[in-house]
Amino acid sequence: MLPLVLLQHGLLLSPDAAVLRVRDAKSRVECVLVGTMHYNPASIALAKATVSLEAESGRLRAVAVESCPTRWNATGSIDQLRSLTRTLCYNEMQAAAEAGEAWSVPLVLADQPIESTGRRATQILALTLAQLATPWAGGWSSIGEDLAVSLEHVKGDDGRMRPGALFNLPLLVNAPVSLFRYPLAIVLKQPLAMLPLALIAVLLSLPPEVPAQDVNVLTEVLGASAILALETVILGRLLLVGLLEERNYVLARNIREACLRAKPGGSVVAVLGMAHCNGVASLLKQSRIM
């Protein structure tokens, strides 16, 4: 029913809505950013088709994916199984890499190491807890500034990928597949590297202590609301800063390096999670990336 309503309002867009073309400010090479929902069959098809079309046009110089050596090597070991496990773990980045390989195009692993992401998540958690406990020292304002800047990365500039890119019928229909396959693949590929993030998630999901005796309903509601707000702030900062904004800089730098190695008149296709696209696009349009 929902897709039909969206279609009536013109919100169901073509897959092209998830493809953002920007010109790197330093190399002047065109970057084709493919926004994906990880492990979604529709995104897998879009990534493969975009790489193939760029290659057939003679413009493709490199394929960049949102992965690191640790994750990519884990994918390679699973590929060797040639079994149901491989099928479950097949994703849009593998599809893009295979399409590029067919044209002898180099692959760029553009993300930071997953080990670094885990360490940063732990550091951000500790910092956030310390700043929440010291509002008089500017802790709360620092958290607010961090969240505001990170939200700008999601929003992007005038040439951004619109939220409507999500409202693509095949993408929506296959969303449950992503929700099942993505966490499963993480567990299969790098359980130890993801341990810090898993521990953080468990700690934040623990129910609060409730006294055995009856408590005032208003007090209970206020307490639950405070805990919810606290978890929202902590998780929001972890996701927006540690998993999004900081990685956007790494992704943009590595994509730019691929552009600088490319021949004039070519293009680099980068397959990213949709939430990264606007921030990475904005950074590539700048002459400097910190």
Secondary structure as UniProt FT lines:
FT   HELIX           2..8
FT   TURN            9..10
FT   HELIX           15..18
FT   STRAND          19..23
FT   TURN            25..27
FT   STRAND          30..36
FT   TURN            38..39
FT   HELIX           41..56
FT   TURN            57..58
FT   STRAND          60..65
FT   HELIX           69..79
FT   TURN            80..81
FT   HELIX           84..89
FT   HELIX           92..101
FT   TURN            102..104
FT   STRAND          107..109
FT   HELIX           114..132
FT   HELIX           135..137
FT   HELIX           139..155
FT   TURN            158..159
FT   HELIX           163..166
FT   HELIX           169..173
FT   HELIX           175..189
FT   TURN            191..194
FT   HELIX           195..205
FT   HELIX           217..237
FT   HELIX           238..245
FT   HELIX           246..261
FT   TURN            264..265
FT   STRAND          267..273
FT   HELIX           274..284
//
